[in-house]
């Protein structure tokens, strides 16, 4: 590996030699430098600290909140997204999706690996001159959720990164891993010399990520590529295996702590971050990770990130909500009528509008972010509901459920809380239906 000072000199020379052609193509050059203050990005010759988010939510709202970048995980049909981002002054780390072994990709199969590299080549050639491009995000959690030490994976990542550098010397390379454990630090630091930046997806671990990164011997700069609430896998399960989701108010406070510790607390090493998730996300529940509800209402996490990005909180803040309290406990008999207490407040003292809904529990608590369907609300379950609580009639079918509260202020900002419930009894599994031809 080249010494960092030598690398900076060579990168600078490359920019000087190749700048005219890139300028004519309107690419915005991005350079990674090691300064007296530590690692720093320069975009268009100016210092650039990433204030970003990942997700498919409104780019107009993102820019208005004070962000300057929006992350993608892949490059399918990304052209319009790049154009829209550029029009709003947002940069884009273009994701190059790499296969996951859990989805059937085999890094020992030369044909698959070669096709993947060629697809990456075509992505770079197609978009490298777009002025919104910030860097190339080569893979996201492609090492999996075990030890992450498969040398074939790291070789494939580095081969793509090396190819990218030859095609486009104007934008750095980054790969994002699922946290830092196992062989992840060594994989990026020692086995991927063509990777400039280590992207780290860290939720509960974001409070200690900088200390663990340094303790692991890492010297490359990093970007906190995903952070947000505690992950569903990081929450203790109750007696029937369901996690208790923090309220939107509790999550907002954790977003702040994560950003202050894992990003602002690592200046000179952290180049910025991408909060997760800008938009709606169904994973474990319909409210766990999204910074917006399904109807587009912003939650408290948006308020916090607006303040952290822009230095000013929004003029109207989202309502706050305390954890729900089930009178008599969360395990009930089929058809029982139960009462739930709630405490909601609006920072501006405005009136609160609420909606309650009961859903079957999804039961999908694994990591990875794979697509999940939103369980429908149970019709007729909520008998009455207000800002102070609800009365509901539980289903007669045994099994796990979850009660949701959605609270809105007059400006359309929201808060949410939920609580897992169990209807006692034997859960019946539907018999399979066979069709014989």
C-alpha positions as CSV (number, residue, x, y, z in Angstrom):
1,X,0.0,0.0,0.0
2,X,1.3,3.5,-0.9
3,X,2.0,5.9,1.9
4,X,-0.9,8.4,2.3
5,X,1.2,11.4,1.4
6,X,2.3,9.7,-1.8
7,X,-1.3,8.8,-2.6
8,X,-2.4,12.4,-2.2
9,X,0.4,13.6,-4.6
10,X,-0.5,10.9,-7.2
11,X,-4.2,11.7,-6.9
12,X,-3.5,15.4,-7.4
13,X,-1.3,14.7,-10.4
14,X,-4.1,12.6,-11.9
15,X,-6.6,15.5,-11.4
16,X,-4.2,17.9,-13.2
17,X,-3.6,15.6,-16.1
18,X,-7.2,14.5,-16.6
19,X,-9.1,17.6,-15.6
20,X,-9.7,19.1,-19.0
21,X,-11.7,16.0,-20.4
22,X,-13.7,15.7,-17.2
23,X,-14.4,19.4,-17.1
24,X,-15.8,19.2,-20.6
25,X,-18.0,16.4,-19.4
26,X,-19.1,18.5,-16.4
27,X,-18.1,15.9,-13.8
28,X,-17.6,17.4,-10.3
29,X,-14.1,16.2,-9.1
30,X,-13.9,14.8,-5.6
31,X,-10.6,14.4,-3.8
32,X,-9.7,12.7,-0.6
33,X,-6.9,14.4,1.3
34,X,-5.1,13.9,4.5
35,X,-4.7,17.3,6.1
36,X,-3.4,18.5,9.5
37,X,-6.9,18.0,10.8
38,X,-7.1,14.5,9.4
39,X,-8.9,13.0,6.5
40,X,-11.1,15.4,4.5
41,X,-13.2,15.3,1.3
42,X,-12.9,18.1,-1.2
43,X,-15.6,18.5,-3.9
44,X,-15.1,20.9,-6.7
45,X,-12.0,22.1,-4.8
46,X,-14.0,23.0,-1.6
47,X,-14.1,21.1,1.7
48,X,-17.1,18.7,1.8
49,X,-18.6,17.1,4.9
50,X,-21.3,14.6,4.0
51,X,-24.7,15.4,5.6
52,X,-26.7,12.7,4.0
53,X,-29.6,10.3,4.1
54,X,-30.4,7.0,2.4
55,X,-33.9,6.3,1.1
56,X,-36.5,7.0,-1.5
57,X,-38.2,9.9,0.3
58,X,-38.6,13.4,-1.0
59,X,-35.4,15.0,-2.2
60,X,-37.0,18.5,-1.9
61,X,-37.7,17.8,1.8
62,X,-34.1,16.4,2.2
63,X,-32.5,19.5,0.8
64,X,-34.8,21.8,2.7
65,X,-33.7,20.0,5.9
66,X,-30.1,21.0,5.3
67,X,-28.7,17.8,3.9
68,X,-26.3,17.8,1.0
69,X,-26.2,14.2,-0.2
70,X,-28.5,11.2,-0.8
71,X,-27.3,7.6,-0.8
72,X,-28.3,4.9,-3.2
73,X,-27.6,1.1,-2.8
74,X,-27.8,0.3,-6.5
75,X,-27.7,2.1,-9.8
76,X,-30.8,0.7,-11.6
77,X,-32.6,3.5,-13.3
78,X,-30.6,6.1,-11.3
79,X,-30.3,8.7,-14.1
80,X,-33.5,10.6,-13.1
81,X,-32.4,10.5,-9.4
82,X,-29.1,11.9,-10.2
83,X,-30.7,14.7,-12.3
84,X,-33.1,15.6,-9.5
85,X,-30.4,15.5,-6.8
86,X,-28.2,17.8,-8.8
87,X,-31.0,20.3,-9.4
88,X,-31.4,20.5,-5.6
89,X,-27.6,20.8,-4.9
90,X,-27.4,17.2,-3.5
91,X,-24.6,14.8,-4.3
92,X,-25.0,11.1,-4.7
93,X,-22.7,8.2,-3.7
94,X,-23.7,5.9,-6.6
95,X,-24.3,2.4,-5.3
96,X,-22.9,-0.6,-7.2
97,X,-24.9,-3.5,-5.8
98,X,-22.8,-6.6,-5.2
99,X,-24.4,-10.1,-4.8
100,X,-25.0,-11.6,-1.3
101,X,-24.3,-15.3,-0.6
102,X,-27.5,-15.5,1.3
103,X,-29.3,-14.6,-1.9
104,X,-27.5,-17.3,-3.9
105,X,-24.5,-15.4,-5.2
106,X,-21.3,-17.6,-5.3
107,X,-18.0,-15.7,-5.1
108,X,-16.3,-18.9,-6.0
109,X,-18.0,-18.9,-9.4
110,X,-15.8,-17.1,-11.8
111,X,-18.6,-16.5,-14.3
112,X,-20.8,-14.8,-11.7
113,X,-18.0,-12.7,-10.4
114,X,-16.9,-11.7,-14.0
115,X,-20.5,-10.7,-14.9
116,X,-20.7,-8.6,-11.7
117,X,-17.5,-6.8,-12.5
118,X,-18.7,-6.1,-16.1
119,X,-22.0,-4.7,-14.8
120,X,-20.1,-2.4,-12.5
121,X,-18.0,-1.3,-15.4
122,X,-21.0,-0.3,-17.4
123,X,-22.5,1.6,-14.5
124,X,-19.3,3.6,-14.0
125,X,-19.0,4.4,-17.8
126,X,-22.6,5.5,-17.9
127,X,-22.6,7.8,-14.9
128,X,-19.1,8.9,-14.1
129,X,-19.4,12.3,-15.7
130,X,-22.6,13.2,-14.0
131,X,-22.0,16.3,-11.8
132,X,-24.0,14.8,-8.9
133,X,-21.7,11.8,-8.4
134,X,-19.8,12.0,-5.1
135,X,-18.2,8.6,-5.0
136,X,-18.7,5.0,-5.9
137,X,-20.4,2.8,-3.2
138,X,-19.1,-0.7,-4.1
139,X,-21.3,-3.2,-2.3
140,X,-23.4,-3.0,0.8
141,X,-23.1,-5.7,3.4
142,X,-22.0,-8.2,0.7
143,X,-19.8,-9.9,3.3
144,X,-22.9,-11.1,5.1
145,X,-23.8,-11.2,8.8
146,X,-21.3,-13.9,10.0
147,X,-17.6,-13.4,10.3
148,X,-17.3,-11.6,7.0
149,X,-13.9,-13.1,6.3
150,X,-14.4,-14.8,2.9
151,X,-11.2,-13.7,1.0
152,X,-13.0,-14.3,-2.3
153,X,-15.5,-11.5,-1.5
154,X,-12.8,-9.0,-0.6
155,X,-10.9,-9.9,-3.8
156,X,-14.0,-9.2,-5.8
157,X,-14.6,-5.9,-4.1
158,X,-11.0,-4.8,-4.6
159,X,-11.0,-5.9,-8.3
160,X,-14.1,-3.8,-9.0
161,X,-12.6,-0.8,-7.0
162,X,-9.3,-1.0,-9.0
163,X,-11.3,-1.1,-12.3
164,X,-13.4,1.9,-11.2
165,X,-10.2,3.9,-10.4
166,X,-8.9,3.3,-13.9
167,X,-12.1,4.4,-15.5
168,X,-12.8,7.3,-13.1
169,X,-10.0,8.9,-11.1
170,X,-12.2,11.8,-10.2
171,X,-14.3,10.0,-7.5
172,X,-13.2,8.0,-4.5
173,X,-14.3,4.4,-3.9
174,X,-16.1,3.1,-0.8
175,X,-17.6,-0.2,0.4
176,X,-20.1,-0.6,3.2
177,X,-20.0,-3.4,5.7
178,X,-22.5,-4.6,8.3
179,X,-20.8,-3.2,11.4
180,X,-17.1,-3.9,12.2
181,X,-16.9,-7.4,13.7
182,X,-15.1,-10.5,12.4
183,X,-12.9,-9.9,9.3
184,X,-14.5,-6.6,8.2
185,X,-11.8,-4.2,9.2
186,X,-9.0,-6.4,7.9
187,X,-11.0,-7.1,4.8
188,X,-11.2,-3.4,3.9
189,X,-7.9,-2.2,5.3
190,X,-5.6,-5.0,4.2
191,X,-7.3,-6.8,1.3
192,X,-8.9,-3.8,-0.5
193,X,-6.1,-1.3,-1.2
194,X,-8.3,0.1,-4.0
195,X,-11.0,1.1,-1.6
196,X,-10.5,4.6,-0.2
197,X,-13.3,4.8,2.3
198,X,-14.8,2.3,4.7
199,X,-18.6,2.7,4.9
200,X,-20.0,1.4,8.2
201,X,-23.6,0.5,8.8
202,X,-24.0,0.7,12.6
203,X,-27.2,1.2,14.7
204,X,-26.8,0.4,18.4
205,X,-23.0,0.3,17.9
206,X,-22.8,3.8,16.5
207,X,-22.1,5.2,20.0
208,X,-18.8,3.3,20.1
209,X,-18.0,2.9,16.4
210,X,-15.1,5.3,16.4
211,X,-13.3,3.7,19.3
212,X,-13.9,0.2,18.0
213,X,-12.7,1.3,14.5
214,X,-9.4,2.7,15.9
215,X,-9.0,-0.3,18.2
216,X,-9.2,-2.6,15.2
217,X,-6.2,-0.9,13.6
218,X,-8.1,1.0,10.9
219,X,-6.6,4.0,9.4
220,X,-8.7,4.7,6.3
221,X,-11.4,7.4,6.7
222,X,-15.0,6.1,7.2
223,X,-18.5,7.2,6.5
224,X,-21.3,6.2,8.8
225,X,-23.3,4.8,5.9
226,X,-26.3,3.7,7.9
227,X,-27.4,4.7,11.4
228,X,-30.8,5.2,13.1
229,X,-32.7,3.6,15.9
230,X,-31.6,0.5,17.7
231,X,-31.9,-2.4,15.3
232,X,-34.6,-5.0,15.9
233,X,-31.9,-7.6,16.5
234,X,-30.5,-5.4,19.3
235,X,-33.7,-5.2,21.3
236,X,-34.5,-7.9,24.0
237,X,-37.5,-10.1,23.1
238,X,-40.5,-10.6,25.4
239,X,-41.9,-13.9,26.6
240,X,-43.2,-14.8,23.2
241,X,-40.3,-13.5,21.2
242,X,-41.5,-10.1,20.1
243,X,-39.2,-7.0,20.5
244,X,-40.5,-3.8,22.1
245,X,-40.1,-1.0,19.6
246,X,-39.0,2.4,21.0
247,X,-41.3,5.3,20.4
248,X,-40.6,7.8,17.7
249,X,-39.6,10.2,20.5
250,X,-37.1,7.8,22.0
251,X,-35.7,7.0,18.5
252,X,-35.2,10.7,17.8
253,X,-33.1,11.1,20.9
254,X,-31.0,8.1,19.8
255,X,-30.5,9.5,16.3
256,X,-28.9,12.6,18.0
257,X,-26.6,10.5,20.2
258,X,-25.5,8.4,17.3
259,X,-24.7,11.4,15.1
260,X,-22.9,13.2,17.9
261,X,-20.8,10.1,18.8
262,X,-20.2,8.4,15.5
263,X,-19.9,11.4,13.2
264,X,-19.2,14.7,15.0
265,X,-17.1,12.8,17.6
266,X,-14.8,11.5,14.9
267,X,-13.7,14.6,13.0
268,X,-10.6,13.8,10.9
269,X,-11.7,10.2,10.5
270,X,-15.4,10.4,9.8
271,X,-16.2,12.1,6.5
272,X,-19.9,12.4,7.3
273,X,-22.9,10.1,7.3
274,X,-26.1,8.8,5.8
275,X,-29.0,8.5,8.1
276,X,-31.5,5.6,7.7
277,X,-34.1,5.8,6.4
278,X,-35.4,8.8,4.6
279,X,-38.8,7.7,3.7
280,X,-41.1,4.8,4.8
281,X,-39.8,1.3,5.5
282,X,-41.5,-1.9,6.4
283,X,-39.1,-4.0,8.4
284,X,-40.2,-5.9,11.5
285,X,-42.9,-3.3,11.8
286,X,-44.2,-0.4,9.6
287,X,-42.6,2.2,11.8
288,X,-39.3,0.8,13.1
289,X,-36.8,2.4,10.6
290,X,-38.6,4.9,8.5
291,X,-38.2,8.6,9.4
292,X,-41.6,9.2,7.8
293,X,-44.9,7.3,8.1
294,X,-46.5,5.5,5.2
295,X,-48.7,8.6,4.6
296,X,-45.6,10.8,4.3
297,X,-45.8,12.5,7.8
298,X,-42.4,13.3,9.2
299,X,-41.4,12.0,12.6
300,X,-39.2,13.3,15.4
301,X,-36.0,11.9,13.7
302,X,-36.5,14.4,10.9
303,X,-36.6,17.3,13.4
304,X,-33.4,16.1,15.0
305,X,-31.5,15.6,11.7
306,X,-32.7,19.0,10.5
307,X,-31.2,20.7,13.5
308,X,-28.0,18.7,13.2
309,X,-27.6,19.4,9.5
310,X,-28.7,23.0,9.4
311,X,-28.0,24.2,12.9
312,X,-31.7,25.1,13.4
313,X,-34.6,23.0,14.4
314,X,-37.7,23.2,12.1
315,X,-40.1,25.9,13.1
316,X,-42.8,23.4,14.0
317,X,-41.7,20.2,15.9
318,X,-43.3,16.8,15.8
319,X,-45.5,15.7,18.7
320,X,-43.9,13.6,21.5
321,X,-45.3,10.3,22.8
322,X,-44.5,8.1,25.8
323,X,-44.5,4.3,25.8
324,X,-48.0,2.8,25.7
325,X,-49.3,1.2,28.9
326,X,-51.6,-1.9,28.7
327,X,-54.0,-2.1,31.6
328,X,-53.8,-5.7,33.0
329,X,-50.8,-6.7,30.9
330,X,-50.2,-7.6,27.2
331,X,-51.2,-11.3,27.3
332,X,-55.0,-11.7,26.9
333,X,-57.6,-14.3,26.2
334,X,-59.4,-14.5,22.8
335,X,-62.0,-11.8,22.4
336,X,-61.0,-9.9,25.5
337,X,-61.7,-6.2,25.7
338,X,-58.6,-4.2,26.8
339,X,-57.7,-0.6,27.5
340,X,-54.5,1.2,26.6
341,X,-53.2,4.4,28.1
342,X,-51.2,7.0,26.1
343,X,-49.4,10.3,26.9
344,X,-49.0,12.6,23.9
345,X,-47.8,16.3,23.8
346,X,-47.3,18.9,21.1
347,X,-44.3,21.2,21.6
348,X,-46.3,24.2,20.3
349,X,-49.4,23.3,22.3
350,X,-51.5,22.5,19.2
351,X,-54.4,20.1,19.1
352,X,-53.5,16.4,18.4
353,X,-55.3,14.1,16.0
354,X,-54.8,10.4,16.6
355,X,-55.4,7.1,14.9
356,X,-55.1,3.6,16.5
357,X,-54.7,0.4,14.6
358,X,-54.2,-3.3,15.5
359,X,-52.1,-5.6,13.2
360,X,-50.9,-9.1,13.3
361,X,-47.3,-9.3,14.2
362,X,-45.0,-9.8,11.2
363,X,-42.6,-12.0,13.1
364,X,-39.8,-11.1,10.7
365,X,-37.0,-9.9,13.0
366,X,-33.9,-10.7,10.9
367,X,-31.3,-8.2,9.7
368,X,-30.8,-7.5,6.1
369,X,-33.6,-5.2,4.9
370,X,-35.3,-7.7,2.6
371,X,-38.7,-6.7,1.3
372,X,-41.6,-7.4,3.7
373,X,-45.3,-6.8,3.3
374,X,-47.2,-4.5,5.7
375,X,-49.7,-6.6,7.7
376,X,-53.2,-5.2,7.2
377,X,-55.0,-3.5,10.1
378,X,-57.7,-5.7,11.9
379,X,-61.1,-4.2,11.1
380,X,-63.3,-3.4,14.0
381,X,-60.7,-4.2,16.6
382,X,-60.4,-0.6,17.9
383,X,-63.7,0.3,19.7
384,X,-62.7,3.8,20.6
385,X,-59.5,5.9,20.7
386,X,-58.3,9.3,21.7
387,X,-55.1,11.1,22.6
388,X,-55.3,9.6,26.1
389,X,-55.8,6.0,25.2
390,X,-57.9,3.4,23.4
391,X,-60.3,0.5,24.1
392,X,-60.2,-2.5,21.8
393,X,-61.6,-5.9,21.3
394,X,-58.9,-8.5,20.8
395,X,-59.3,-11.0,18.0
396,X,-60.5,-14.5,18.7
397,X,-57.6,-16.1,16.8
398,X,-54.6,-16.8,19.1
399,X,-51.3,-15.4,18.2
400,X,-49.1,-12.3,18.4
401,X,-50.4,-8.9,17.5
402,X,-49.2,-5.3,17.7
403,X,-51.2,-2.1,18.6
404,X,-50.1,1.1,16.9
405,X,-50.7,4.7,17.8
406,X,-50.3,7.5,15.3
407,X,-50.5,11.1,16.5
408,X,-50.5,14.1,14.2
409,X,-50.3,17.9,14.8
410,X,-52.1,20.5,12.8
411,X,-49.0,20.8,10.5
412,X,-49.0,17.1,9.6
413,X,-46.0,16.1,11.6
414,X,-46.3,12.9,13.6
415,X,-45.3,10.7,16.5
416,X,-45.9,7.0,16.8
417,X,-45.7,4.3,19.4
418,X,-46.7,0.6,19.5
419,X,-46.9,-2.3,21.9
420,X,-46.8,-6.1,21.2
421,X,-49.8,-8.1,22.4
422,X,-50.5,-11.9,22.6
423,X,-53.8,-13.6,22.4
424,X,-53.3,-16.8,24.3
425,X,-54.1,-20.2,22.9
426,X,-52.8,-22.6,20.4
427,X,-51.9,-21.0,17.1
428,X,-53.3,-23.0,14.2
429,X,-51.2,-23.4,11.1
430,X,-53.2,-23.4,7.9
431,X,-53.0,-26.8,6.1
432,X,-51.3,-26.7,2.7
433,X,-53.5,-27.0,-0.4
434,X,-52.4,-29.5,-3.0
435,X,-53.5,-29.3,-6.6
436,X,-53.1,-32.4,-8.7
437,X,-53.2,-32.2,-12.5
